[in-house]
Amino acid sequence: MATFIPDVKPDDFNNSPGEKEVYEALKLLGKEYTVFYSLSWISIGNDRTIGEADFVIFHPAHGIMVIEVKSGEIEYKNNTWIQTNRNTGKQKEISPYDQARKSQFELLERLRKYGYKVRFKKPMLCYAVWFPSIGYKRTDLYPTEAASEITFDIKTLLNAQSAIEKGFAFWKEKLHFNAAPLSDTDVRAVMDVMCPYFHAVPKLGASIKEAEQYYLRLTNQQVALLDFLVEQDTAVIHGLAGTGKTVLAVEKAKMLSTQGENVLFLCYNSFLRDSLRENNTIPGVVFHNAHSLAYEIMGQSDLELDKVLEEFEEYLEVVFDKEDWEYKNVIVDEGQDLDDRLLNRLYDLVRSKKGCFYVFYDKNQFIMKNKQPHWIEDAECRLVLNKNCRNTAKIFKTACSIIRRDNLSLNEIHGDVPFLRFYSTEKELKVVVERFLDKMKKEEVPAEKIAILSAATMSNTFLNLNENYAGFQLSEKREEGKIHFTTIRKFKGLEADAILIVDASMIGLKSDEDKRLLYVGASRAKNYLEIAMIQDIADGDMGDYIRCLNPNRVLPKNKKGLKRLFSVEI
């Protein structure tokens, strides 16, 4: 994620939705980028001209690019640019390329002047203009000053970094600029000119708000993948935890809804179903988990929970008349947790109505059953999601290390390294929990954005729902001002900004099922993660234990080995 100077608030965009859209797009730039917003200047020449650059982008290898943003209706005629305010209809003549050039040359003069005092390599300076409200076609004729490589439009919002790098490449060729990337000393000198006194250390609560917009933009990019499947009636979509599967599934349901079609959105977890119902009111879309769908269709609510699905599958195959099936389209989230028999029958029902059947799943989350279903291997159309849209890079790396996954596609929100804690007694666990909650309080993270997840069951944990911890009350459901405490299995499909996992057994991690369970729990954390493990392995046995978890790596035979194995702090 790019560094922004200064920190930008929603009210800072001068009533310009275009600047805000560009800001959101620029947040997705890589961490090597520094972006200056609304950089005002007074000319150092004799005329003392006053000006402002909407955005100035600095990259040590590419240089400095001034970007002038003009939103609204844009027209070019008689060698004049005309901007029309969409709210008032008022028109005015503008000179966006001239404005950008003036800011470019002003910065160049400042760098030259500073260069007399301190010797450093100068970056390339260039400019571009961004029209975020309109879309250009390749066949459109551009004015002579508006080269296509430095004229950005609404499409650029989806992939700003690619367009900006093409713009830099255009200017390097045009200016015959072939200098090597700036050294750290050169970068500091440039920053001294651009921003002499910048320093900020945000609290976790503030970082969470910033990251939220980044994840939203990433997820919107994932949604664009659905365009490739618009003609595909049946699809199976796999992705690791946090790659936006549920968001994509809901978006597909919305697409079908806008076409006037009805949709059954099916998942396994009742918490996820309730969350989807609470946050999405989509005409024609009904959210169910497998159990509530069974009760609705069979009309029985007195069946024991563990017997419902078995009887429901039998009922659908033997008793149920397919003519009574009311849903043309079925979208399945958490597909790995639903039985093959149920999914095959639902597929047949959808096919009889010539509807869409989409299944989203993560093969690493088979915690409700132990083997991969046949329908995954047999699917004709399969799409894999790689980009994580939920977790910080450090959390995602830790979660995936538990199931021995590497070669990951990490996002630009690095975040804090997760912590691994150890305890043996109820008293020691209470200390871990209260330190975690005290930290969250100091970091200004609201209670309702925090979750404590048990790797065991609610009846087999040291934590007590009736006891206060660090002044907080626990609750088995999400409530304002309270800490959500539940099991990993029940929380599956959901997420929280900060998570503490408890009741994780070191011995248990020898089994693949427990590894998958801990992976699911860790991947629920968006911005902060701690894992509290029961120390049921003696220190003297730690070497054998670590080799059992991953025989392919040579690691220290102590807790330092666990630190490296799981990419955590201890």
C-alpha positions, 0 to 999 in steps of 0.5 A: 500500500502506498504511503500518503502525505498528508493523511487524508480524511473524507472531508479533504477532497474539496467536494471533488468526488473525482479526487476521492475516486483517484485517491482510492485507486492510488491507495492500491499502489505498491509500498515503494510509492509515496503519494502527496495529495493537494500539494500547494506551492508558491513559485520561487521565481520573481513572479511568486505564482501560486499553484497546486498539484492534485496528486504528486507520485514519487517512486525511487526507480521511476521518478516523480509524476504530477497528476492533475484531476478533472472530473465531471463532463469534459469536452474539447473543442476549438483547442479549448478544454471545457469542464461541466459541473454535473450538479449545477450545469456550469461550464468553465474553460480549463487547462489541465495539461498546462496546470500539470506542467507548471507544477512539474517545473516548479518541483524541478526548480525546487530540486535544482535549488536544493541540489546546490546545497546537497548533492544528490541524483535528481529523479525524472519529473513528468506529468499526466492528467486524469479524467475519472468520470469519463472513458476513452476508446482507443479509436478516439482522437486525442488533442496533440498535448494529450498523449494517450499514455499520460491521459488516464480515465475511468478505466484507470481506476481499476488498475492505476499502477499499470497505467502510471508505470506506462506513463513513466515509461512514456516519459523516459523514452520521450526525455531519453532519461536512463538514470539508475534508481535513486539510492536511499540517500537520494530518496531522503534528499527528495523527500526533504524537498517534498516534505521536510517534516513528515512522521506518523505512527497510526494506532491499530484502530486508525490503520484498520479504517485505512485498510478497509478501503484498500480491501474494498477496492481489491474486492471490487477488482475480484468482482470484475472476474465475474464478467468472464463467467457471465455466459457460464451457467455452472462454475466452481471457484476455489480460493484460499481464505480471504480471497473474496469468495463470499463477496463474489458469491453475493455479487453473483446473486445481485447480478442474477437479481437485477435480471429478475431471477430468484436465487438460493444462496446456500452456506453451511454456517448459521452465523454466516447465514445470519450475517448475510441476511442482516447485511444484504437485502436483495430482491429475489435472493434467499439466504439459507444454510443447509439446516434451515433449507431442510426445515423449510422444504421438509416442514419439520423443525423437531428433528435432531440437528445432527440427523437433519441433513441426512434425512434431508438428502434422502427426502430430496432424492426420494420424496421431493418432486422437482416440479415443486423446486422454486429456485432457478439459480443456486449459489453455494458458499463454503461448498467444501462443507456440504455433502456431495449427495446434496450438491449433486441433487441441487445441481440436477434441480437447477439444471432442470430449470436451466439456471445458474449453479455456482460453488465457491470453496476452499479445499484447505477448509475441509473441517466438517469432513475429511476428504475432498468431494468428487464434484470439485474434480469433475467440474467443467469450469473452474476458476482460482482466486489468488489475491487475498482481500481480507488479511494483512500480509503477515497474518495471511502468511502465518495462516498459510504456514500452518497448512504448509502453503507458500508462493502466496500472493500477498497484498500491500497491507503488511500489518503486525506480525502475529503473536504466539502465546503459551499457557498451561493453566486457567490462570495463565490463559486469563493473563493472555486474554486480558493482555490481548484485550488491554492492547486492543483498548489502547489501540482504540479497536472497538469491542464489536470488532474483536473476537476470541475463538476457541479451537475446542468446544464451548463446553471444553474451554477455560474461558467463562462467558459469565466472567469479565476480562479486562473490563469486557464482557464476552458474548456468544453472539455479536453485540455492541460493546461486547467481545464475541466469543465462540468456536472456530467452527461456528465463526467459519465464513466470518471475520473480525479486525482483531482475533485471539485464538485459544484452546489450540493444542500443540499435540493436536496440530500433528493431525491435518484436521487440527491444522486446517481448523487453526488455519481457518481460525487464523484466516478470520483475522483481518488486521491483528492476530494472537494464538494462545496454545496449550503447552502440552509438548515438553521443551525436550520434545520440541525438536521431534515435534517441529520435525513432525509438523514440517519434516522438510525444513531445518529449524531450531529444536525449540520455540524459536523453531516454531517462531520461524515455522509459523512466521510469528513473534513469541 
